[in-house]
Each structure stands twice: as structure tokens, then as C-alpha cells.
């Protein structure tokens, strides 16, 4: 398990900015060192443990990019078309036999290797047949056209996949193109998740009139699994300081991260702060973010602890900006900053300076065809429908005080956040 000192996240300043929080996480969380070998079919989403350099060039041989006729570059007609005798026929997967003779053309197909000496291919749509075994090639083609040289994509020995890379389907495809069947990856991060609060009951259990079905826990577990974590569902812990402290202590040694939702505010029945302090050390992050200011982070027996707000939208937003970078750092992944896409606002909004805010929006095409962000009509952090019925978040930085229609804003699609 990852082991951190009790003051690892200590921060004595005023309300912490989002950038400061991410910087502290990136600098102070130590990645797990254990690795495992997985097949290509199981590699998507995993964190590559060691870099891979190209063991062969891609493509491994010079080949035709089209169906057509291959010739020597010196024979390309200049000024007017010219007839060529056709000698040889090479299909994809077959070896070219012999070198092409000067003044001759060879019939080739997409992906087929070129005969020795050939370096230019005429597309079959651009030529005319001139009786059996002859073809008329037009003038003006650039020598070297329609050919994929060996190593054009990736030269041999080139660094191709970096250690710490979170593998995507296209990365897996590149490894397969190198002929690899297995990859060394970091082991999955083990995360314990539970909700807090007497007002919650798990779906499937009887619900009292004053209770809610727990939704945050399932949302957070789904997000963690998309990040490649092994997740332990610890259910719901009641609003009892001793029970919460005992639960935290029990799971710390067997997990790399403990994640809770609810109970991190300053009310009389918000017991997370006191419970964590009784079994470890906690710095209560008053992050300058809306929704989601009450976020707690600490250390319990060397294991990082994060407590998220109980409102679902606040829990979602703070997961993206606190839990996501923590998980990636623990997994040994290179932290990639979220890059908002610029588009036009179709709403007015006022906010406080010095605080980063996230607005739930839908995308639509404006009258001129440009994409516009349309604000969800309601703002409550407890509205699950506002996450379900929108396309993503508009990020408003600390220096922004108001937004007017037509102003350029930064958009983060939900798909880019996990």
C-alpha cells in the first residue's frame, strides 16, 4: 500500500485554489511500485509501467498506399502521357519478385510491397488500359506519390509509448502493430468507498419516509472503475463518530485510498473531521471551488483519505479535481491537465472573484453554426438531473466575475473528465 507521512498534505494558508490542490497531490503522492503483466486485450485503461521503443519500423516495409501501378520515379511521364508494359502483379501479403525494369509498370494493390526499384504508384482511377499487358499513365505525378515508406509512421528505435501513460485503444493498437502480446502495467489502485449519514439507505433496502436512497456511492464507484481502480464497496456508515473512526482504521491498511461522501461540513452531525483526526491526521481543504467547497483530505496509517461533499453535483465536481489526480498519481500515471474547449456562452452569469466555478451546460448550434453553451436552468448542487441532462461543465476561472452572451468560455465534456 502507498504509505504517506501524516503531514504530507499539510497546508496552512487560506482557502486553497484548485491549482494548488492538484500541485500538492502531484508533488507528494507516491505511486504504487507493484507491476503486473497483462494481455493486450486487458491493457486498455491501464498505466504502462515502462516505456516502449519501436522494435521494428512501421510500416516494416515500403508498400503501396493505393490500388494501382508502380513505376520507377525516373520513368514518371513528364509533359504528356505514356504507355507502359505491365510486368508483374503484387497483392497485399505477397512478396514482390525481382526488380522492376526501366520503362515498365507493375500491378500493385493497397498494402502490397513495391518491387525493387519502384518508388511511385499511379492510382488505378487515373490510368487507362491500352490493350493486354499495357497501361497508359498520365503526366504530372510527383515521384514518390502514393507510397508508404518503411518507418514512415514510426522509425525503429523511436520512443513510442511512455511509462506512466494511461493506455487508450489506439495505444493498444500500436503495441499490437509492434507484434507485442503483453504489456507491463502498474497494478490497479485499491480504493475503499463508503457513504456517511443516517439519512441514507442503500437501493434495495426499505426506505423510511425521511431517508434517501444512496446515489453518490454508486456514482463514485463507477467513476473509480473508469479510472481502472479495484473498488471495495463498504456501504453506509451511520452518523456515529466512533463507528466512523473504527471503519476508517480497519480499511486503511488494505487500501491505497479511502474515499467517503457526506459529513465533511461543519454541522453538529458532520463527524468526518473528528473521526479522521482521532485515527490519523486531517487537513480540511476549504477549496475555492463551487460547487464543492467542503472537501477533506488526510492520512490514516499512511493511507490517503478524501472526504467529498454529500451533494451529488459537488461530489462529482470535487471528484474530478481532487480524487482523479490523486488516483492517477497513486497509479503512477503522468498527470494530464484538463483542457477546456473554447466555445461561445449563450447565458449570463455572475460569480465571486477568487473562486473557480463550474456551470452545468448543454451544447447547441447557434444561428451562425457555432457551438454555444446553454446553462441548465437550475443551479442546486443536489440536482442529479442537472448532471444527467447536460453535456458537461463550463469552467469559470478565479479572475472571472461575470459572463455575458457571446463571450468565449471553456467547456469540459463529461467524457473528458474520467
C-alpha positions in Angstrom: 0.0 0.0 0.0 1.1 3.6 -0.5 2.5 5.0 2.7 2.4 8.8 3.3 3.5 10.8 6.3 0.9 12.4 8.5 1.8 15.9 7.4 2.1 15.0 3.7 -0.8 17.3 2.7 -0.3 20.0 5.4 -1.4 23.4 4.1 -1.5 26.4 6.4 -2.7 29.1 4.0 -6.2 30.5 3.3 -8.8 28.7 1.2 -6.9 26.5 -1.3 -7.2 27.1 -5.1 -7.9 24.2 -7.4 -4.4 24.5 -9.0 -2.7 24.5 -5.6 -4.6 21.3 -4.6 -3.6 19.5 -7.8 0.0 20.6 -7.4 0.3 19.3 -3.9 -1.2 16.0 -4.9 1.2 15.6 -7.9 4.2 16.5 -5.8 3.5 14.5 -2.6 1.7 11.3 -3.5 3.9 8.3 -4.2 2.9 5.9 -6.8 2.5 2.2 -6.1 5.5 0.2 -7.2 4.0 -3.2 -7.9 3.5 -4.2 -11.5 1.9 -7.0 -13.4 1.8 -8.3 -16.9 -1.5 -8.2 -18.9 -2.5 -9.3 -22.3 -3.2 -6.7 -25.0 -6.9 -7.4 -24.6 -6.8 -6.4 -21.0 -4.5 -3.4 -21.4 -7.0 -0.6 -22.2 -7.1 1.9 -19.4 -4.1 0.5 -17.5 -1.0 2.5 -16.6 2.1 1.5 -18.5 4.9 0.6 -16.1 7.9 1.1 -18.5 8.3 2.8 -21.8 8.3 1.0 -25.1 10.6 1.9 -28.1 9.6 0.7 -31.6 11.2 -2.8 -32.0 10.6 -2.6 -35.8 9.7 0.2 -38.2 6.1 1.0 -39.0 5.3 0.1 -41.7 8.0 -2.6 -41.6 8.4 -2.4 -45.4 7.7 0.1 -48.2 4.3 -0.5 -49.6 1.6 0.9 -51.9 -1.0 3.3 -50.4 -3.5 2.6 -53.2 -4.5 0.1 -55.8 -2.7 1.0 -59.0 0.6 0.7 -60.9 4.1 1.0 -59.6 7.0 2.5 -61.6 10.4 4.0 -61.1 10.4 7.7 -60.2 12.7 8.4 -63.1 10.1 6.9 -65.5 7.2 9.2 -64.4 5.9 10.8 -67.6 6.6 14.5 -67.9 4.8 16.7 -70.4 2.5 14.1 -71.9 1.0 10.6 -71.1 2.9 7.5 -71.9 2.3 3.8 -72.4 4.0 1.2 -70.2 4.1 -2.5 -70.5 2.8 -4.2 -67.3 5.1 -6.9 -65.9 4.3 -8.4 -62.5 1.4 -8.4 -60.1 1.8 -8.0 -56.4 -1.0 -8.5 -53.9 -1.1 -7.4 -50.2 0.6 -10.1 -48.2 2.7 -11.4 -51.1 6.3 -10.8 -51.7 7.5 -8.8 -54.7 9.5 -11.0 -57.1 12.5 -9.3 -58.7 13.2 -5.7 -59.6 11.1 -3.6 -61.9 12.7 -2.9 -65.3 13.1 0.7 -66.5 10.1 1.8 -68.6 7.9 -0.9 -67.1 5.0 -0.8 -64.6 3.9 -3.4 -62.0 0.3 -4.0 -61.0 0.1 -3.5 -57.2 -2.6 -3.4 -54.5 -3.0 -1.4 -51.3 -0.6 -2.6 -48.7 1.5 -4.7 -51.2 5.3 -4.3 -51.1 6.8 -2.5 -54.1 9.2 -4.3 -56.4 12.8 -3.3 -56.0 13.4 0.0 -57.9 9.8 1.1 -57.8 9.1 4.2 -55.7 5.9 5.7 -57.2 2.4 4.4 -57.6 -0.3 5.7 -60.0 -3.9 5.2 -58.8 -5.8 2.9 -61.0 -8.6 5.5 -61.4 -6.0 7.8 -63.1 -4.8 5.4 -65.8 -6.1 3.8 -69.0 -5.6 0.3 -70.3 -4.0 0.0 -73.7 -4.8 -3.5 -74.7 -3.5 -6.6 -73.0 -0.5 -6.1 -70.8 -0.2 -2.3 -71.4 -1.3 0.8 -69.4 -1.2 4.5 -70.2 0.0 6.6 -67.3 -0.7 10.4 -67.2 1.9 13.1 -66.9 2.5 15.3 -63.9 2.5 12.8 -61.0 5.1 13.6 -58.3 7.8 10.9 -57.9 7.2 9.1 -54.6 3.4 9.6 -54.7 1.0 7.1 -53.2 3.8 5.2 -51.4 4.2 4.4 -47.7 8.0 4.2 -47.0 9.2 1.8 -44.4 9.3 3.6 -41.0 7.2 6.5 -42.3 4.8 6.1 -39.3 7.3 5.1 -36.6 11.0 4.6 -37.2 12.7 1.7 -35.5 14.0 2.6 -32.0 11.7 5.6 -31.6 10.2 6.1 -28.2 6.6 5.1 -28.9 4.7 4.6 -25.6 5.9 6.4 -22.4 6.0 5.0 -18.9 3.0 6.4 -16.9 0.8 6.6 -20.0 -2.8 5.6 -19.4 -3.3 3.3 -22.3 -6.1 4.0 -24.8 -7.4 1.7 -27.6 -5.1 3.4 -30.1 -2.1 2.8 -27.8 -3.0 -0.9 -27.6 -3.2 -0.9 -31.4 0.3 0.5 -31.6 1.6 -2.2 -29.3 -0.1 -4.8 -31.4 1.4 -3.4 -34.6 4.8 -4.0 -32.9 3.9 -7.6 -32.5 3.7 -7.4 -28.7 1.2 -9.7 -26.9 1.7 -8.5 -23.4 2.4 -5.2 -21.5 3.8 -4.5 -18.1 1.5 -2.2 -16.2 1.1 -0.8 -12.7 -1.2 -2.8 -10.5 -4.7 -1.4 -10.0 -5.2 1.1 -7.2 -7.4 -0.3 -4.4 -9.9 2.2 -3.1 -12.4 1.8 -0.2 -15.6 3.7 -0.7 -18.4 4.4 1.7 -21.1 7.0 2.4 -22.0 8.6 5.7 -25.3 9.6 7.1 -28.4 8.3 8.9 -30.5 9.8 6.2 -29.2 7.3 3.6 -30.2 3.8 2.7 -28.8 1.5 0.0 -31.0 0.8 -3.0 -32.9 -2.4 -2.5 -33.4 -1.8 1.2 -36.5 -0.4 2.9 -36.5 3.4 2.9 -38.1 5.4 5.7 -40.1 8.5 4.9 -37.2 10.8 5.9 -34.5 8.8 4.1 -32.9 8.9 0.7 -31.5 6.2 -1.5 -27.7 6.5 -1.6 -26.7 7.6 -5.1 -23.3 9.2 -4.5 -21.6 6.0 -3.6 -22.6 4.3 -6.8 -21.6 7.3 -8.9 -18.2 7.5 -7.2 -17.6 3.7 -7.6 -18.5 3.9 -11.3 -16.1 6.9 -11.8 -13.3 5.0 -9.9 -13.8 1.9 -12.1 -13.5 4.0 -15.2 -10.1 5.1 -13.8 -9.1 1.5 -13.6 -9.4 1.1 -9.8 -10.3 -2.0 -7.8 -13.1 -0.7 -5.6 -14.3 -2.0 -2.2 -17.9 -1.1 -1.5 -18.2 -0.5 2.3 -21.8 0.6 2.2 -23.1 3.3 4.5 -21.7 4.3 7.9 -24.1 6.0 10.3 -23.6 9.4 11.9 -21.6 8.0 14.7 -18.1 9.3 15.4 -16.8 6.1 17.0 -18.2 3.8 14.3 -16.8 6.0 11.5 -13.4 6.2 13.1 -13.3 2.4 13.6 -14.3 1.8 10.0 -11.6 4.1 8.7 -9.0 2.4 10.8 -10.0 -1.1 9.7 -9.7 -0.4 5.9 -6.6 1.8 5.9 -4.0 -0.9 5.8 -5.6 -2.9 2.9 -6.2 0.0 0.5 -4.3 2.7 -1.3 -7.1 5.3 -0.9 -10.1 5.8 1.3 -13.0 7.8 -0.2 -16.1 9.0 1.6 -19.0 11.2 0.7 -21.0 13.3 3.1 -20.3 14.5 6.6 -17.5 16.9 5.8 -19.2 20.2 6.6 -19.1 21.9 10.0 -22.6 20.9 11.4 -23.1 19.1 14.6 -23.8 15.8 12.8 -20.9 16.1 10.4 -18.4 13.7 12.1 -15.8 13.0 9.4 -13.3 15.6 10.6 -13.3 14.5 14.2 -13.3 10.8 13.2 -10.3 11.1 10.9 -8.4 13.2 13.4 -8.9 10.5 16.1 -7.2 7.8 14.0 -4.9 9.8 11.7 -4.2 13.4 10.6 -6.5 15.6 8.6 -6.2 19.0 6.9 -9.7 20.3 6.0 -9.4 21.7 2.5 -11.6 24.7 2.1 -11.2 24.7 -1.6 -12.1 27.8 -3.6 -14.5 25.9 -5.8 -18.2 25.9 -6.5 -19.9 23.6 -6.2 -17.9 21.6 -3.7 -16.1 23.8 -1.1 -16.2 21.3 1.8 -13.5 18.8 0.9 -11.4 16.9 3.5 -8.1 15.2 2.9 -5.9 13.4 5.4 -3.7 10.4 6.2 -4.8 7.3 8.1 -1.9 4.9 8.9 -0.1 6.1 5.8 -3.2 5.8 3.5 -4.6 8.9 1.9 -8.2 9.8 2.8 -10.5 12.1 0.9 -13.9 13.1 2.1 -16.2 14.6 -0.5 -19.4 16.7 -0.1 -22.8 14.9 0.1 -24.5 16.9 -2.6 -24.1 14.9 -5.8 -23.0 17.7 -8.1 -20.5 18.9 -5.6 -19.3 15.3 -5.1 -18.9 14.9 -8.9 -17.0 18.2 -9.4 -14.7 17.6 -6.5 -14.0 14.0 -7.6 -12.8 15.3 -10.9 -10.4 17.9 -9.3 -9.2 16.1 -6.2 -9.9 12.3 -6.4 -9.0 11.9 -10.1 -5.5 13.4 -9.8 -4.9 11.5 -6.6 -5.8 8.2 -8.2 -3.7 8.9 -11.2 -0.7 9.9 -9.1 -1.1 6.8 -6.9 -1.2 4.7 -10.1 2.0 6.2 -11.5 0.2 8.0 -14.3 1.5 11.1 -15.9 -0.9 13.8 -14.8 -2.6 15.4 -17.9 -4.3 18.7 -17.1 -7.9 19.1 -18.2 -8.0 21.4 -21.2 -11.4 23.2 -21.7 -12.6 23.6 -25.3 -13.4 27.3 -26.1 -16.9 28.0 -27.2 -19.5 30.8 -27.0 -21.7 31.3 -24.0 -25.4 31.6 -24.5 -26.1 32.8 -20.9 -25.5 35.5 -18.4 -23.9 34.7 -15.0 -22.2 36.5 -12.1 -19.7 34.9 -9.7 -17.3 35.8 -6.9 -13.7 36.7 -7.8 -11.0 34.4 -6.4 -13.2 31.3 -6.8 -13.4 28.8 -9.6 -16.9 27.8 -10.6 -18.4 25.1 -12.8 -21.6 25.7 -14.6 -23.7 22.7 -16.0 -24.5 23.3 -19.7 -25.8 21.8 -22.8 -24.3 22.3 -26.3 -26.3 23.6 -29.2 -25.6 25.2 -32.6 -26.1 28.9 -32.7 -27.6 30.9 -35.6 -24.2 31.2 -37.3 -23.5 27.4 -36.8 -21.0 27.9 -33.9 -21.4 25.7 -30.8 -22.9 27.5 -27.9 -23.1 26.6 -24.2 -26.7 26.8 -22.8 -26.9 27.0 -19.0 -29.0 24.4 -17.1 -32.0 26.4 -15.8 -31.5 25.4 -12.1 -28.3 25.6 -10.0 -28.7 23.5 -6.9 -25.8 21.2 -6.1 -28.3 18.5 -5.1 -29.9 18.1 -8.5 -28.8 14.8 -10.1 -30.9 15.7 -13.1 -28.5 18.5 -13.8 -25.7 16.0 -14.4 -27.9 13.6 -16.3 -29.5 16.2 -18.6 -26.4 18.2 -19.6 -23.4 17.7 -21.8 -20.6 19.0 -19.5 -19.3 21.9 -17.4 -18.2 25.4 -18.3 -15.2 26.3 -16.2 -15.0 29.9 -15.0 -11.6 30.8 -13.6 -10.8 32.7 -10.4 -10.3 36.0 -12.3 -13.7 36.0 -14.0 -16.5 38.0 -12.3 -19.3 37.8 -14.9 -20.2 36.1 -18.2 -22.4 37.6 -20.9 -23.9 36.0 -24.0 -21.4 35.8 -26.8 -18.4 35.7 -24.5 -15.9 32.8 -25.0 -15.8 30.3 -22.2 -14.1 27.0 -21.6 -16.1 23.8 -21.9 -15.3 20.4 -20.3 -17.3 17.4 -21.7 -18.2 14.8 -19.1 -16.4 12.2 -21.2 -13.1 14.0 -20.8 -13.3 14.1 -17.0 -12.9 10.4 -16.2 
